[in-house]
Amino acid sequence: LAGASAPPPLAEKQCWRPTIDDVDRISWGRPAKRKGTGSRGQPHRLNDAERTLYDLARSKGFVEVAGSGWRSQRADAPLVNTFRSWCDARGVAAIFLHKGSDVDQVVLDLSP
């Protein structure tokens, strides 16, 4: 059928999701109100520069990170982890723009 488009995929509604409040709490380093939000093995606490990028990402709907977003002090990528949790709480796909020196890469996380 010409011009027909498939409906957008719907997020699973009957699964466990973190709350937006808990995602915000762990991004500041405070404990979540409900168990299961965040992980000690995955850093979520944002520094000032990451906080600015996170606030921009929430308004734009996608996050821009330099390279992979890896932060050696945390041995992981807290901005990516926090934005993915925020998207999970909202039930939407997480879109990451990894800006490289030569090539940029777009990553789409369709976790339920």
Buried (B, 14 or more C-beta within 10 A) or exposed (E): EEEEEEEEEEBEEEEEBBEBEBBBBBBEEEEBEEEEBBEEEBBBBBEEEBBEBBEEBBEEEBBBBEEBBBBEEBEBBBBBBBBBBBBBBBEEBBBBBBEEEEEEEEBEBEEE
